[in-house]
Amino acid sequence: GEPESGKTTLLSALTHELSNPEKTITIERTGELSPPETVEQMIVSWGHDTSEGIPFAELVTHALEKSPDCIILDEVRADEAEAVNLPLSMENAPRQIWSFRGGSIVKRIRSAMTMVAQRANSSDPDGMAKAVYERLPFVVLVKRRKGALQLFEIAEWQYIDDSDYPDLISLMEQGWEGIEITGKTPQHALDLPDDFWVK
């Protein structure tokens, strides 16, 4: 989503749906998330005259050292791509939920997320891009309209016809009467009735 579109609001809501919040760590720039009390929050310290700051990338490393089940990054930025090197490249990485600033055009989202991954580790750009598709299989687009958070689209990275790179396929999107299913089905298993995706 764009700035002030509701990304942090959505992340806060998602933290209350996690099965193991006590094994979840958030990494935040401003400390605006409102997770359950059992979720550990790590917030960027900007430092003062007598102390050094702790940057976003360093907090991500500290969080992963604690072996959480899930990490939540609010928000990933292109100018600090090194922050996502470890969560994308490490084996047995925890579940990840990121917020990412960007417009609501699918093609731009794909290029922006791929660019961040490739910047995170320039020695293996293809591997890093594929890690994004694997570890962040769903993309949720949000906007804020008339003071309210609006779910704009839910999409999934899907490999079509044995392609080496996936397409971002829309599963739900804004229609005339609000968010509507598109008739496409997810490739990743979701705990939903079989007929949920029937248009």
N, CA, C and O of each residue as an XYZ file, in Angstrom:
796
protein
N       0.811     -1.195      0.000
C       0.000      0.000      0.000
C       0.849      1.250      0.000
O       2.043      1.213      0.299
N       0.205      2.377     -0.345
C       0.848      3.681     -0.297
C       1.014      4.119      1.157
O       0.464      3.477      2.052
N       1.770      5.208      1.417
C       1.846      5.735      2.779
C       0.443      6.037      3.321
O      -0.413      6.564      2.611
N       0.231      5.691      4.594
C      -1.047      5.920      5.273
C      -2.210      5.125      4.664
O      -3.371      5.502      4.822
N      -1.897      4.039      3.976
C      -2.968      3.268      3.343
C      -3.590      2.240      4.269
O      -4.667      1.721      3.977
N      -2.934      1.937      5.377
C      -3.477      0.962      6.319
C      -2.640     -0.290      6.468
O      -3.122     -1.293      6.996
N      -1.397     -0.256      6.013
C      -0.530     -1.441      6.106
C      -0.325     -1.865      7.557
O      -0.456     -3.041      7.894
N      -0.003     -0.897      8.411
C       0.242     -1.212      9.822
C      -1.047     -1.671     10.497
O      -1.019     -2.560     11.348
N      -2.159     -1.078     10.129
C      -3.452     -1.506     10.671
C      -3.722     -2.963     10.329
O      -4.167     -3.740     11.174
N      -3.445     -3.325      9.072
C      -3.647     -4.707      8.647
C      -2.710     -5.651      9.398
O      -3.137     -6.713      9.853
N      -1.434     -5.275      9.532
C      -0.496     -6.128     10.266
C      -0.953     -6.333     11.707
O      -0.883     -7.448     12.224
N      -1.413     -5.282     12.351
C      -1.904     -5.408     13.732
C      -3.038     -6.414     13.812
O      -3.083     -7.240     14.723
N      -3.959     -6.341     12.852
C      -5.078     -7.291     12.834
C      -4.583     -8.718     12.638
O      -5.086     -9.643     13.276
N      -3.604     -8.902     11.764
C      -3.088    -10.243     11.498
C      -2.402    -10.849     12.718
O      -2.462    -12.062     12.918
N      -1.752    -10.024     13.534
C      -1.074    -10.572     14.725
C      -2.066    -11.229     15.677
O      -1.698    -12.135     16.425
N      -3.304    -10.788     15.656
C      -4.322    -11.368     16.539
C      -4.915    -12.656     15.973
O      -5.738    -13.298     16.625
N      -4.501    -13.036     14.765
C      -4.977    -14.275     14.148
C      -3.914    -15.369     14.162
O      -4.177    -16.487     13.718
N      -2.713    -15.065     14.666
C      -1.623    -16.039     14.652
C      -1.860    -17.131     15.685
O      -2.384    -16.874     16.769
N      -1.469    -18.350     15.338
C      -1.701    -19.485     16.243
C      -0.734    -19.496     17.421
O      -1.081    -19.993     18.492
N       0.482    -18.953     17.245
C       1.472    -18.937     18.323
C       2.030    -17.526     18.514
O       3.196    -17.280     18.206
N       1.213    -16.594     19.017
C       1.701    -15.219     19.159
C       2.892    -15.098     20.105
O       3.699    -14.178     19.972
N       3.005    -16.012     21.049
C       4.128    -15.959     21.990
C       5.451    -16.298     21.315
O       6.511    -16.057     21.892
N       5.413    -16.846     20.120
C       6.621    -17.163     19.363
C       6.762    -16.268     18.138
O       7.405    -16.629     17.153
N       6.147    -15.098     18.224
C       6.168    -14.131     17.131
C       6.925    -12.881     17.555
O       6.796    -12.430     18.693
N       7.713    -12.320     16.645
C       8.447    -11.085     16.917
C       8.135    -10.090     15.806
O       8.199    -10.426     14.624
N       7.801     -8.878     16.190
C       7.624     -7.813     15.206
C       8.879     -6.945     15.184
O       9.487     -6.693     16.225
N       9.256     -6.496     14.004
C      10.361     -5.549     13.837
C       9.747     -4.297     13.236
O       9.232     -4.325     12.119
N       9.804     -3.191     13.986
C       9.050     -1.996     13.619
C       9.939     -0.759     13.588
O      10.956     -0.681     14.278
N       9.531      0.196     12.777
C      10.247      1.467     12.692
C       9.710      2.484     13.685
O      10.464      3.315     14.191
N       8.418      2.428     13.970
C       7.813      3.460     14.812
C       7.056      2.924     16.023
O       6.621      3.711     16.863
N       6.889      1.622     16.133
C       6.186      1.056     17.279
C       4.687      1.306     17.258
O       4.065      1.465     18.308
N       4.107      1.340     16.062
C       2.678      1.631     15.948
C       1.798      0.388     15.888
O       0.573      0.503     15.899
N       2.400     -0.798     15.825
C       1.588     -2.015     15.825
C       0.925     -2.215     17.179
O       1.433     -1.767     18.207
N      -0.223     -2.896     17.165
C      -0.955     -3.205     18.400
C      -1.198     -4.705     18.472
O      -2.335     -5.155     18.329
N      -0.134     -5.489     18.694
C      -0.280     -6.945     18.734
C      -0.736     -7.416     20.120
O      -0.795     -6.617     21.053
N      -1.059     -8.710     20.261
C      -1.325     -9.261     21.591
C      -0.104     -9.064     22.498
O       1.019     -8.920     22.016
N      -0.333     -9.059     23.794
C       0.755     -8.811     24.755
C       1.858     -9.851     24.666
O       3.002     -9.559     25.014
N       1.548    -11.049     24.210
C       2.555    -12.118     24.158
C       3.488    -11.986     22.960
O       4.494    -12.691     22.893
N       3.185    -11.110     22.021
C       4.065    -10.870     20.879
C       5.200     -9.939     21.306
O       4.954     -8.899     21.918
N       6.426    -10.307     20.988
C       7.577     -9.453     21.312
C       7.754     -8.397     20.228
O       7.817     -8.715     19.040
N       7.832     -7.141     20.651
C       8.020     -6.040     19.720
C       9.452     -5.524     19.807
O       9.950     -5.233     20.895
N      10.107     -5.413     18.658
C      11.439     -4.831     18.568
C      11.316     -3.578     17.706
O      10.875     -3.647     16.559
N      11.707     -2.438     18.263
C      11.478     -1.156     17.604
C      12.814     -0.460     17.359
O      13.680     -0.425     18.233
N      12.966      0.088     16.162
C      14.194      0.785     15.778
C      14.500      1.889     16.781
O      13.626      2.665     17.166
N      15.769      1.938     17.196
C      16.241      3.025     18.060
C      17.106      3.949     17.218
O      18.071      3.514     16.590
N      16.753      5.219     17.212
C      17.465      6.170     16.373
C      18.718      6.719     17.020
O      19.513      7.390     16.362
N      18.906      6.441     18.309
C      20.110      6.899     18.996
C      20.016      8.355     19.421
O      19.223      9.133     18.891
N      20.854      8.698     20.398
C      20.901     10.065     20.919
C      22.364     10.471     21.043
O      23.250      9.772     20.550
N      22.615     11.581     21.690
C      23.985     12.070     21.850
C      24.866     11.062     22.572
O      26.060     10.958     22.292
N      24.268     10.311     23.513
C      25.069      9.408     24.340
C      24.900      7.931     23.973
O      25.515      7.070     24.603
N      24.088      7.630     22.978
C      23.882      6.228     22.638
C      23.777      6.059     21.126
O      23.344      6.957     20.403
N      24.184      4.890     20.682
C      24.089      4.573     19.269
C      22.710      3.988     18.962
O      22.106      3.319     19.801
N      22.229      4.246     17.766
C      20.951      3.689     17.356
C      21.071      2.231     16.969
O      22.170      1.722     16.748
N      19.940      1.566     16.888
C      19.890      0.180     16.424
C      19.046      0.178     15.159
O      17.830      0.355     15.236
N      19.659     -0.017     14.000
C      18.924      0.061     12.734
C      18.021     -1.149     12.504
O      18.126     -2.171     13.183
N      17.142     -0.999     11.534
C      16.149     -2.019     11.198
C      16.808     -3.359     10.881
O      16.392     -4.393     11.405
N      17.831     -3.348     10.029
C      18.487     -4.598      9.626
C      19.081     -5.335     10.824
O      19.033     -6.564     10.887
N      19.640     -4.589     11.768
C      20.230     -5.220     12.957
C      19.147     -5.858     13.825
O      19.359     -6.927     14.398
N      17.998     -5.214     13.921
C      16.893     -5.785     14.693
C      16.396     -7.081     14.050
O      16.044     -8.027     14.754
N      16.367     -7.126     12.735
C      15.951     -8.353     12.043
C      16.891     -9.497     12.417
O      16.441    -10.608     12.694
N      18.188     -9.226     12.424
C      19.168    -10.250     12.801
C      18.957    -10.706     14.237
O      18.959    -11.905     14.513
N      18.773     -9.753     15.162
C      18.533    -10.100     16.576
C      17.268    -10.949     16.724
O      17.242    -11.905     17.500
N      16.239    -10.598     15.987
C      14.985    -11.349     16.076
C      15.178    -12.784     15.608
O      14.677    -13.711     16.243
N      15.897    -12.981     14.504
C      16.098    -14.324     13.972
C      16.954    -15.176     14.892
O      16.803    -16.398     14.923
N      17.857    -14.544     15.648
C      18.684    -15.280     16.609
C      17.843    -15.927     17.705
O      18.293    -16.868     18.359
N      16.635    -15.430     17.906
C      15.746    -15.966     18.942
C      14.887    -17.123     18.431
O      14.069    -17.664     19.175
N      15.070    -17.499     17.174
C      14.358    -18.625     16.547
C      12.836    -18.541     16.721
O      12.222    -19.462     17.261
N      12.237    -17.455     16.272
C      10.780    -17.340     16.378
C      10.078    -18.216     15.339
O      10.690    -18.654     14.365
N       8.798    -18.462     15.560
C       7.989    -19.156     14.555
C       7.607    -18.206     13.424
O       7.413    -18.625     12.283
N       7.501    -16.913     13.760
C       7.054    -15.936     12.773
C       7.705    -14.588     13.061
O       7.822    -14.182     14.217
N       8.129    -13.899     12.003
C       8.586    -12.521     12.144
C       7.716    -11.632     11.261
O       7.306    -12.015     10.165
N       7.450    -10.440     11.771
C       6.630     -9.469     11.051
C       7.462     -8.222     10.851
O       7.903     -7.606     11.821
N       7.684     -7.841      9.594
C       8.514     -6.686      9.266
C       7.633     -5.524      8.827
O       6.932     -5.618      7.819
N       7.669     -4.432      9.582
C       6.870     -3.248      9.274
C       7.799     -2.034      9.228
O       8.105     -1.519     10.303
N       8.275     -1.528      8.092
C       7.980     -1.908      6.743
C       9.305     -2.112      6.014
O      10.316     -1.509      6.376
N       9.299     -2.955      4.996
C      10.485     -3.228      4.194
C      10.659     -2.091      3.189
O       9.707     -1.669      2.534
N      11.916     -1.596      3.083
C      12.196     -0.480      2.177
C      13.337     -0.829      1.228
O      14.254     -1.571      1.579
N      13.260     -0.281      0.028
C      14.271     -0.555     -0.981
C      15.638     -0.023     -0.578
O      16.658     -0.607     -0.946
N      15.678      1.090      0.183
C      16.969      1.665      0.551
C      17.623      0.949      1.730
O      18.728      1.313      2.133
N      16.963     -0.056      2.284
C      17.542     -0.883      3.340
C      17.340     -2.355      3.009
O      16.935     -3.149      3.859
N      17.627     -2.700      1.769
C      17.370     -4.061      1.300
C      18.165     -5.106      2.079
O      17.757     -6.265      2.158
N      19.300     -4.700      2.654
C      20.103     -5.668      3.402
C      19.347     -6.266      4.584
O      19.717     -7.325      5.090
N      18.303     -5.596      5.018
C      17.520     -6.082      6.154
C      16.852     -7.422      5.869
O      16.591     -8.193      6.792
N      16.572     -7.704      4.597
C      15.862     -8.940      4.274
C      16.781    -10.026      3.730
O      16.308    -11.094      3.342
N      18.078     -9.774      3.694
C      19.014    -10.783      3.201
C      18.912    -12.072      4.009
O      18.749    -13.152      3.442
N      19.008    -11.961      5.316
C      19.005    -13.152      6.170
C      17.660    -13.882      6.147
O      17.647    -15.096      5.945
N      16.535    -13.202      6.344
C      15.271    -13.960      6.318
C      14.957    -14.603      4.972
O      14.189    -15.563      4.913
N      15.538    -14.088      3.892
C      15.316    -14.709      2.593
C      16.312    -15.824      2.300
O      15.975    -16.780      1.602
N      17.524    -15.718      2.816
C      18.573    -16.662      2.436
C      18.793    -17.795      3.432
O      19.336    -18.834      3.055
N      18.392    -17.630      4.684
C      18.675    -18.653      5.692
C      17.822    -19.899      5.482
O      16.692    -19.823      4.999
N      18.385    -21.048      5.853
C      17.621    -22.284      5.829
C      16.677    -22.298      7.018
O      16.955    -21.690      8.052
N      15.562    -22.993      6.865
C      14.576    -23.103      7.945
C      14.161    -21.736      8.483
O      14.035    -21.543      9.692
N      13.953    -20.811      7.585
C      13.516    -19.468      7.988
C      12.125    -19.537      8.592
O      11.323    -20.384      8.200
N      11.825    -18.653      9.546
C      10.476    -18.644     10.111
C       9.457    -18.109      9.113
O       9.811    -17.540      8.081
N       8.205    -18.302      9.440
C       7.132    -17.686      8.666
C       7.349    -16.177      8.675
O       7.795    -15.608      9.671
N       7.028    -15.536      7.550
C       7.286    -14.097      7.440
C       6.063    -13.357      6.921
O       5.362    -13.825      6.025
N       5.827    -12.198      7.503
C       4.792    -11.282      7.027
C       5.454     -9.917      6.923
O       5.974     -9.397      7.910
N       5.434     -9.340      5.735
C       6.052     -8.029      5.521
C       4.980     -7.011      5.154
O       3.977     -7.349      4.526
N       5.203     -5.769      5.549
C       4.494     -4.678      4.887
C       5.504     -4.016      3.959
O       6.702     -3.962      4.235
N       4.972     -3.516      2.849
C       5.837     -3.007      1.791
C       5.155     -1.800      1.173
O       3.998     -1.874      0.759
N       5.870     -0.698      1.112
C       5.286      0.512      0.553
C       5.324      0.471     -0.971
O       6.373      0.233     -1.569
N       4.178      0.704     -1.587
C       4.128      0.707     -3.040
C       2.725      0.922     -3.536
O       1.773      0.873     -2.757
N       2.583      1.160     -4.826
C       1.290      1.369     -5.432
C       0.516      0.076     -5.580
O       1.000     -0.993     -5.207
N      -0.680      0.172     -6.120
C      -1.566     -0.988     -6.213
C      -1.615     -1.583     -7.613
O      -2.601     -2.215     -7.992
N      -0.557     -1.381     -8.373
C      -0.476     -1.965     -9.710
C       0.398     -3.211     -9.624
O       1.565     -3.137     -9.238
N      -0.176     -4.352     -9.986
C       0.473     -5.640     -9.775
C       1.858     -5.705    -10.410
O       2.800     -6.179     -9.776
N       2.000     -5.241    -11.644
C       3.296     -5.317    -12.313
C       4.362     -4.535    -11.559
O       5.511     -4.969    -11.479
N       3.991     -3.394    -11.010
C       4.953     -2.601    -10.241
C       5.321     -3.288     -8.939
O       6.467     -3.218     -8.494
N       4.357     -3.946     -8.335
C       4.640     -4.667     -7.092
C       5.659     -5.764     -7.342
O       6.613     -5.931     -6.582
N       5.444     -6.509     -8.417
C       6.381     -7.595     -8.723
C       7.794     -7.059     -8.916
O       8.744     -7.608     -8.358
N       7.944     -5.997     -9.696
C       9.285     -5.467     -9.956
C       9.893     -4.870     -8.698
O      11.096     -5.005     -8.473
N       9.085     -4.212     -7.872
C       9.610     -3.592     -6.651
C      10.077     -4.643     -5.652
O      11.155     -4.506     -5.074
N       9.279     -5.696     -5.440
C       9.670     -6.736     -4.483
C      10.882     -7.507     -4.990
O      11.774     -7.850     -4.214
N      10.914     -7.778     -6.287
C      12.062     -8.479     -6.856
C      13.328     -7.640     -6.723
O      14.396     -8.173     -6.421
N      13.220     -6.340     -6.944
C      14.375     -5.454     -6.843
C      14.934     -5.438     -5.422
O      16.150     -5.477     -5.234
N      14.058     -5.381     -4.427
C      14.523     -5.399     -3.038
C      15.269     -6.692     -2.750
O      16.338     -6.672     -2.140
N      14.713     -7.814     -3.185
C      15.369     -9.106     -2.946
C      16.728     -9.174     -3.610
O      17.684     -9.666     -3.012
N      16.831     -8.692     -4.826
C      18.097     -8.752     -5.548
C      19.131     -7.819     -4.927
O      20.318     -8.144     -4.894
N      18.694     -6.674     -4.439
C      19.615     -5.773     -3.753
C      20.109     -6.357     -2.429
O      21.214     -6.054     -1.979
N      19.289     -7.183     -1.823
C      19.655     -7.759     -0.527
C      20.886     -8.643     -0.635
O      21.671     -8.740      0.308
N      21.055     -9.286     -1.784
C      22.222    -10.148     -1.988
C      22.532    -10.186     -3.480
O      22.006    -11.024     -4.212
N      23.379     -9.283     -3.918
C      23.676     -9.154     -5.347
C      24.448    -10.347     -5.906
O      24.541    -10.501     -7.123
N      25.005    -11.198     -5.033
C      25.738    -12.365     -5.522
C      24.799    -13.505     -5.941
O      25.227    -14.437     -6.621
N      23.544    -13.437     -5.546
C      22.576    -14.467     -5.919
C      21.211    -13.832     -6.176
O      20.246    -14.147     -5.479
N      21.116    -12.939     -7.167
C      19.856    -12.214     -7.382
C      18.674    -13.117     -7.725
O      17.565    -12.889     -7.243
N      18.897    -14.146     -8.557
C      17.794    -15.027     -8.915
C      17.315    -15.839     -7.719
O      16.115    -16.017     -7.510
N      18.271    -16.326     -6.942
C      17.901    -17.098     -5.754
C      17.112    -16.274     -4.753
O      16.171    -16.775     -4.138
N      17.486    -15.024     -4.588
C      16.790    -14.150     -3.651
C      15.386    -13.833     -4.152
O      14.435    -13.806     -3.371
N      15.257    -13.593     -5.453
C      13.926    -13.321     -6.003
C      13.010    -14.527     -5.812
O      11.848    -14.377     -5.433
N      13.532    -15.712     -6.073
C      12.717    -16.915     -5.905
C      12.358    -17.148     -4.441
O      11.303    -17.707     -4.141
N      13.230    -16.720     -3.530
C      12.924    -16.839     -2.102
C      11.731    -15.968     -1.725
O      10.921    -16.355     -0.882
N      11.617    -14.796     -2.342
C      10.450    -13.944     -2.100
C       9.182    -14.679     -2.496
O       8.215    -14.696     -1.733
N       9.170    -15.288     -3.680
C       7.978    -15.978     -4.163
C       7.620    -17.163     -3.267
O       6.445    -17.468     -3.062
N       8.652    -17.826     -2.735
C       8.427    -19.007     -1.901
C       7.984    -18.633     -0.487
O       7.061    -19.236      0.060
N       8.642    -17.643      0.097
C       8.406    -17.343      1.508
C       7.330    -16.290      1.743
O       6.837    -16.132      2.860
N       6.974    -15.576      0.690
C       5.891    -14.587      0.781
C       4.909    -14.863     -0.354
O       4.777    -14.050     -1.269
N       4.215    -16.010     -0.302
C       3.423    -16.446     -1.455
C       2.186    -15.590     -1.741
O       1.688    -15.584     -2.867
N       1.688    -14.869     -0.735
C       0.493    -14.067     -0.934
C       0.811    -12.582     -0.805
O       1.632    -12.179      0.019
N       0.160    -11.789     -1.618
C       0.321    -10.335     -1.596
C      -1.064     -9.721     -1.397
O      -1.998    -10.004     -2.147
N      -1.176     -8.879     -0.377
C      -2.435     -8.202     -0.076
C      -2.245     -6.719     -0.345
O      -1.331     -6.101      0.201
N      -3.094     -6.146     -1.174
C      -3.021     -4.723     -1.490
C      -4.103     -3.980     -0.708
O      -5.263     -4.392     -0.680
N      -3.703     -2.887     -0.081
C      -4.663     -2.100      0.691
C      -4.607     -0.637      0.274
O      -3.580     -0.143     -0.193
N      -5.727      0.038      0.452
C      -5.826      1.473      0.236
C      -6.642      2.059      1.370
O      -7.361      1.343      2.068
N      -6.526      3.359      1.548
C      -7.385      4.034      2.503
C      -8.272      4.999      1.731
O      -7.799      5.888      1.024
N      -9.570      4.795      1.891
C     -10.536      5.655      1.215
C     -11.581      6.122      2.207
O     -12.146      5.327      2.960
N     -11.833      7.431      2.198
C     -12.818      8.033      3.100
C     -12.541      7.664      4.546
O     -13.459      7.408      5.325
N     -11.251      7.640      4.893
C     -10.847      7.394      6.274
C     -10.896      5.953      6.718
O     -10.674      5.673      7.896
N     -11.180      5.018      5.813
C     -11.286      3.616      6.191
C     -10.308      2.761      5.385
O      -9.996      3.063      4.233
N      -9.837      1.698      6.011
C      -8.969      0.741      5.333
C      -9.799     -0.050      4.327
O     -10.856     -0.583      4.665
N      -9.316     -0.122      3.096
C     -10.014     -0.868      2.060
C      -9.112     -1.966      1.522
O      -8.012     -1.706      1.034
N      -9.593     -3.189      1.618
C      -8.895     -4.317      1.009
C      -9.098     -4.221     -0.493
O     -10.228     -4.279     -0.977
N      -8.012     -4.076     -1.224
C      -8.098     -3.808     -2.656
C      -7.920     -5.073     -3.494
O      -8.587     -5.254     -4.513
N      -7.014     -5.942     -3.054
C      -6.765     -7.158     -3.836
C      -5.967     -8.146     -3.000
O      -5.158     -7.754     -2.159
N      -6.203     -9.437     -3.240
C      -5.379    -10.509     -2.681
C      -4.877    -11.333     -3.858
O      -5.668    -11.826     -4.663
N      -3.567    -11.479     -3.955
C      -2.964    -12.193     -5.078
C      -1.966    -13.223     -4.561
O      -1.558    -13.184     -3.400
N      -1.585    -14.133     -5.430
C      -0.650    -15.202     -5.075
C       0.373    -15.376     -6.193
O       0.033    -15.320     -7.375
N       1.631    -15.588     -5.803
C       2.647    -15.934     -6.799
C       2.372    -17.357     -7.268
O       2.398    -18.289     -6.465
N       2.110    -17.532     -8.557
C       1.808    -18.856     -9.091
C       2.681    -19.155    -10.303
O       2.855    -18.322    -11.193
N       3.224    -20.367    -10.309
C       3.995    -20.832    -11.462
C       3.026    -21.443    -12.462
O       2.307    -22.392    -12.149
N       3.015    -20.894    -13.657
C       2.102    -21.340    -14.703
C       2.891    -22.032    -15.815
O       3.895    -21.507    -16.295
N       2.424    -23.216    -16.216
C       3.021    -23.943    -17.351
C       4.523    -24.158    -17.174
O       5.297    -23.961    -18.111
N       4.935    -24.566    -15.959
C       6.340    -24.885    -15.672
C       7.292    -23.719    -15.952
O       8.452    -23.931    -16.308
N       6.808    -22.512    -15.792
C       7.648    -21.333    -15.980
C       8.701    -21.254    -14.881
O       8.483    -21.738    -13.770
N       9.846    -20.642    -15.192
C      10.895    -20.459    -14.190
C      10.543    -19.366    -13.189
O      11.056    -19.365    -12.070
N       9.681    -18.446    -13.574
C       9.279    -17.350    -12.705
C       7.756    -17.283    -12.629
O       7.072    -17.523    -13.624
N       7.230    -16.962    -11.464
C       5.776    -16.963    -11.309
C       5.137    -15.647    -11.749
O       5.795    -14.617    -11.889
N       3.844    -15.731    -11.956
C       3.032    -14.533    -12.166
C       2.275    -14.249    -10.872
O       2.010    -15.153    -10.079
N       1.934    -12.981    -10.675
C       1.135    -12.603     -9.514
C      -0.332    -12.677     -9.946
O      -0.823    -11.817    -10.676
N      -1.018    -13.725     -9.479
C      -2.378    -14.023     -9.912
C      -3.377    -13.512     -8.881
O      -3.271    -13.824     -7.695
N      -4.338    -12.732     -9.335
C      -5.344    -12.168     -8.438
C      -6.368    -13.227     -8.046
O      -6.987    -13.851     -8.907
N      -6.543    -13.426     -6.733
C      -7.542    -14.360     -6.212
C      -8.823    -13.633     -5.813
O      -9.927    -14.158     -5.961
N      -8.652    -12.424     -5.308
C      -9.775    -11.572     -4.924
C      -9.420    -10.143     -5.304
O      -8.262     -9.741     -5.192
N     -10.404     -9.373     -5.753
C     -10.143     -7.991     -6.123
C     -11.412     -7.166     -5.982
O     -12.514     -7.703     -5.867
N     -11.235     -5.852     -5.991
C     -12.370     -4.959     -5.861
C     -13.283     -5.062     -7.071
O     -12.839     -4.988     -8.217
N     -14.573     -5.236     -6.792
C     -15.593     -5.238     -7.834
C     -16.616     -4.155     -7.544
O     -16.365     -3.249     -6.749
N     -17.757     -4.249     -8.183
C     -18.798     -3.238     -8.002
C     -19.358     -3.235     -6.592
O     -19.785     -2.192     -6.097
N     -19.360     -4.389     -5.940
C     -19.966     -4.497     -4.608
C     -18.933     -4.830     -3.536
O     -19.259     -5.469     -2.536
N     -17.708     -4.407     -3.736
C     -16.668     -4.680     -2.762
C     -15.726     -5.767     -3.245
O     -15.644     -6.041     -4.442
N     -15.016     -6.385     -2.311
C     -14.039     -7.401     -2.678
C     -14.748     -8.652     -3.176
O     -15.684     -9.135     -2.539
N     -14.300     -9.183     -4.323
C     -14.948    -10.330     -4.939
C     -13.894    -11.348     -5.361
O     -12.764    -10.983     -5.686
N     -14.266    -12.612     -5.353
C     -13.352    -13.634     -5.849
C     -13.273    -13.538     -7.369
O     -14.229    -13.115     -8.020
N     -12.146    -13.927     -7.924
C     -11.928    -13.811     -9.370
C     -12.230    -15.110    -10.117
O     -12.353    -15.118    -11.341
N     -12.346    -16.202     -9.369
C     -12.514    -17.507    -10.007
C     -11.219    -18.278    -10.096
O     -11.229    -19.468    -10.409
N     -10.095    -17.617     -9.825
C      -8.799    -18.290     -9.771
C      -8.659    -18.980     -8.412
O      -9.184    -18.496     -7.410
N      -7.960    -20.095     -8.381
C      -7.778    -20.833     -7.134
C      -6.318    -20.772     -6.693
O      -5.418    -20.730     -7.531
N      -6.079    -20.767     -5.373
C      -4.702    -20.696     -4.884
C      -3.957    -22.013     -5.083
O      -4.556    -23.089     -5.069
N      -2.659    -21.912     -5.266
C      -1.825    -23.110     -5.371
C      -1.355    -23.577     -3.996
O      -1.028    -24.749     -3.810
N      -1.321    -22.654     -3.034
C      -0.959    -23.024     -1.664
C      -2.222    -23.405     -0.895
O      -3.279    -22.800     -1.077
N      -2.100    -24.405     -0.045
C      -3.261    -24.874      0.710
C      -3.710    -23.815      1.716
O      -2.894    -23.238      2.434
N      -5.006    -23.574      1.754
C      -5.605    -22.645      2.702
C      -6.763    -23.347      3.402
O      -7.451    -24.177      2.808
N      -6.966    -23.007      4.658
C      -8.016    -23.637      5.454
C      -9.361    -22.976      5.140
O      -9.918    -22.241      5.956
N      -9.861    -23.256      3.941
C     -11.129    -22.696      3.478
C     -11.930    -23.805      2.803
O     -11.344    -24.760      2.294
N     -13.249    -23.698      2.790
C     -14.058    -24.722      2.114
C     -13.716    -24.808      0.626
O     -13.311    -23.818      0.017
N     -13.880    -25.992      0.051
C     -13.544    -26.204     -1.352
C     -14.333    -25.282     -2.279
O     -13.828    -24.874     -3.324
N     -15.562    -24.955     -1.903
C     -16.402    -24.135     -2.773
C     -16.187    -22.638     -2.560
O     -16.873    -21.825     -3.178
N     -15.245    -22.265     -1.693
C     -15.014    -20.837     -1.418
C     -14.630    -20.081     -2.668
O     -15.037    -18.935     -2.857
N     -13.837    -20.724     -3.535
C     -13.277    -20.038     -4.695
C     -14.151    -20.145     -5.934
O     -13.763    -19.670     -7.002
N     -15.329    -20.762     -5.814
C     -16.232    -20.867     -6.952
C     -16.912    -19.524     -7.184
O     -17.578    -18.992     -6.296
N     -16.738    -18.986     -8.374
C     -17.287    -17.671     -8.669
C     -18.774    -17.731     -8.941
O     -19.395    -16.702     -9.208
